[in-house]
């Protein structure tokens, strides 16, 4: 697979930021400047997302397959044992990458995969994807109105009116660009991260943090603590939805820094 689309900024230890399903590297915009004070920040678009190449029929769209794609990207760019932060599907991919054995730490923000595999699909995720495609042509106008922005972003955020219009428009645009949505979604639903099968060395710090009002991956069914590595630091983020870097950006940055410092 061709190299992934990315942006890099800052200086310091490498930090790879992995977005969620039907998102893009733009999702990290609220915290990238803060992270760049301490890290060389690599924001990537996953295969079939954003500006990265489309998934081919032969490509592995599962979280473990995507982890290998991101690992390949790191090798191509000389990134050795980076710190990793991922949101939602990106958190699942970060854990899978750690199981491959060459990351320094993982901060998983509202990660997917800490569930028993399930064939049922999420009505919320599918509605968001369809709605984004419908409203994309008028997204800049709609998202400039706080009331409408709040209504359209409420499933992902506990504080949707506080999200900037530019971030909201980027989120809509990412949904429309997510050509790999169906393949990645289907492959993710039928698997899970299980520490009994995916071993992560105990000297690799792991932080898992869920928003207390996560409507996309609600507790307890989608947040099974016993499926995370035994040495995981587990945090609850208050007044926070599914995308912590939007709802609690300062807390998110602190979690990433703290986890990296433990490495």
C-alpha positions in Angstrom: 0.0 0.0 0.0 1.2 3.5 -0.8 2.3 5.7 2.1 -0.4 7.4 4.1 -1.3 11.1 3.9 0.1 12.9 6.9 1.1 16.2 8.6 4.0 16.6 11.0 4.8 19.4 13.4 6.7 20.1 16.6 9.9 18.7 18.0 10.7 16.0 20.5 9.9 12.3 20.8 7.7 11.0 18.0 3.9 10.8 18.6 1.6 9.2 16.1 -2.0 10.3 16.2 -4.6 7.9 14.8 -8.1 9.0 14.1 -11.4 7.0 14.3 -13.7 5.5 11.7 -14.9 7.9 9.0 -12.7 10.6 10.5 -9.3 12.1 9.4 -6.2 13.7 10.7 -8.0 17.0 11.0 -9.8 15.6 14.1 -6.6 16.4 16.2 -6.6 20.1 15.3 -7.7 21.3 18.8 -4.7 19.8 20.6 -1.9 19.5 18.0 -0.3 22.9 18.9 -0.1 21.9 22.5 1.3 18.5 21.7 3.9 20.0 19.4 5.5 21.7 22.4 6.6 18.3 23.6 6.5 15.9 20.6 7.2 15.6 17.0 3.5 15.1 16.1 2.6 12.8 13.2 -1.1 13.1 12.2 -2.0 10.5 9.6 -5.1 9.6 7.5 -5.8 5.9 7.7 -6.1 3.9 4.5 -9.4 4.7 2.8 -9.8 7.9 4.8 -9.0 11.5 4.2 -6.3 12.0 1.6 -4.8 8.6 1.9 -5.0 6.0 -0.8 -8.2 3.9 -1.1 -8.3 0.4 0.3 -7.8 -2.3 -2.3 -10.0 -5.5 -2.2 -6.9 -7.4 -1.1 -6.1 -5.1 1.8 -6.8 -6.1 5.4 -9.3 -3.5 6.8 -9.4 -5.0 10.3 -7.8 -3.1 13.2 -4.8 -5.4 13.2 -4.4 -5.0 9.4 -4.6 -1.2 9.8 -2.1 -1.4 12.6 0.3 -3.1 10.2 -0.3 -0.3 7.6 0.5 2.4 10.2 3.6 0.4 11.3 4.7 0.3 7.7 4.2 4.1 7.5 6.4 4.5 10.6 9.1 2.4 9.1 9.0 4.4 5.8 9.5 7.6 7.7 12.2 6.4 10.2 9.9 6.6 13.2 11.2 4.2 15.8 9.2 3.2 18.9 6.8 6.2 18.9 4.3 7.1 21.4 0.8 6.6 20.0 -2.6 8.2 20.7 -5.7 7.0 19.1 -9.4 7.8 19.3 -12.2 5.2 18.8 -11.0 2.9 16.0 -7.7 4.7 16.3 -7.4 3.5 19.9 -8.1 -0.1 18.9 -5.4 0.3 16.2 -3.0 1.7 18.7 -3.4 -1.3 21.0 -3.0 -3.7 18.1 0.2 -1.8 17.1 1.5 -2.1 20.7 0.9 -5.9 20.5 3.2 -6.0 17.5 5.9 -4.8 19.9 7.4 -1.5 18.6 5.7 1.4 20.3 6.8 3.3 23.5 3.3 4.0 24.9 -0.4 4.1 24.0 -3.1 6.5 25.0 -6.4 5.2 23.8 -9.2 7.7 23.9 -12.6 6.0 23.9 -11.1 3.0 22.0 -13.2 0.6 20.1 -12.5 -3.1 20.5 -13.0 -3.6 24.2 -16.2 -5.6 23.6 -17.3 -9.0 22.6 -17.5 -9.2 18.8 -21.0 -8.3 17.7 -22.7 -8.6 14.3 -25.2 -5.7 14.9 -24.4 -2.3 13.5 -24.8 1.0 15.3 -27.7 3.1 14.2 -25.9 6.2 15.4 -22.8 5.6 13.4 -24.7 4.8 10.3 -27.0 7.9 10.7 -24.0 10.2 11.2 -22.4 8.8 8.0 -25.5 9.2 5.9 -26.3 12.6 7.3 -22.8 13.9 6.6 -23.1 13.0 3.0 -26.5 14.7 2.7 -25.5 17.9 4.4 -21.9 18.2 3.1 -22.7 20.8 0.4 -24.1 23.2 3.0 -22.0 22.2 6.0 -20.1 25.5 6.3 -23.4 27.4 6.5 -25.1 24.9 8.9 -22.0 24.6 11.2 -21.7 28.4 11.6 -25.0 28.4 13.5 -24.3 27.2 17.1 -27.8 25.6 17.6 -27.5 23.5 14.4 -23.9 22.6 15.1 -24.9 21.5 18.6 -27.7 19.3 17.1 -25.6 17.7 14.4 -22.6 17.0 16.6 -24.4 15.9 19.8 -23.8 12.1 19.3 -20.0 12.6 19.3 -19.6 15.4 21.7 -21.0 16.4 25.1 -20.2 20.0 24.4 -21.0 20.3 20.7 -21.7 24.1 20.7 -18.2 24.6 22.0 -16.7 22.9 19.0 -15.4 25.4 16.5 -17.3 25.6 13.2 -14.1 24.7 11.3 -13.7 21.4 13.3 -17.3 20.5 12.7 -17.0 21.2 8.9 -13.8 19.1 8.8 -15.7 16.3 10.6 -18.4 16.3 7.9 -15.9 16.5 5.2 -14.0 13.5 6.7 -17.2 11.4 6.6 -17.7 12.1 2.9 -14.0 11.3 2.2 -14.1 7.9 4.1 -14.1 5.6 1.1 -13.0 2.8 3.4 -15.9 3.3 5.8 -17.8 0.1 4.9 -14.8 -2.2 4.8 -13.3 -0.9 8.1 -16.6 -0.8 9.9 -17.5 -4.4 9.0 -14.1 -5.7 9.9 -14.1 -3.9 13.2 -17.5 -5.1 14.3 -16.5 -8.8 13.9 -13.4 -8.6 16.1 -12.2 -7.3 19.5 -9.0 -6.6 21.3 -8.3 -9.3 23.8 -5.2 -9.1 25.9 -5.3 -12.9 26.3 -4.4 -13.2 22.6 -2.7 -9.9 21.9 0.2 -9.5 24.3 1.6 -6.1 25.2 4.8 -5.9 27.2 4.1 -4.6 30.8 6.8 -2.0 30.3 4.7 -0.3 27.6 2.5 2.2 29.4 -1.2 2.0 28.4 -3.9 4.5 29.2 -7.5 3.9 28.3 -9.9 6.9 28.9 -13.6 6.9 28.2 -15.9 9.9 28.4 -18.6 9.4 31.0 -21.2 10.4 28.3 -19.9 8.4 25.4 -23.0 7.7 23.2 -21.1 5.9 20.5 -19.4 3.3 22.7 -21.5 3.4 25.9 -20.6 1.6 29.1 -20.6 -1.2 30.1 -21.1 -3.2 27.0 -18.5 -1.3 24.9 -16.1 -0.6 27.7 -15.1 -4.0 29.1 -12.1 -3.3 31.3 -11.0 -7.0 31.5 -10.3 -7.0 27.8 -7.5 -4.3 28.2 -4.0 -5.3 29.3 -3.7 -5.9 33.0 -1.3 -3.0 33.5 -3.7 -0.5 31.8 -4.3 2.8 33.6 -8.1 3.3 33.2 -9.6 6.8 33.4 -13.1 8.3 33.3 -13.4 11.7 31.6 -16.2 13.8 33.1 -18.7 15.8 31.0 -17.1 14.2 27.9 -18.5 12.4 24.9 -16.8 10.1 22.4 -14.1 12.6 21.1 -12.1 13.8 24.2 -9.8 16.1 22.2 -12.9 18.1 21.3 -14.6 18.1 24.7 -11.7 18.1 27.2 -8.6 19.1 25.1 -6.4 20.0 28.1 -7.2 16.8 29.9 -6.5 14.8 26.7 -3.1 16.5 26.3 -2.2 15.8 30.0 -3.1 12.1 29.6 -0.9 11.8 26.5 2.0 13.5 28.3 1.6 11.5 31.5 1.5 8.2 29.6 4.5 9.1 27.5 6.5 10.1 30.7 5.9 6.6 32.1 7.7 5.0 29.2 
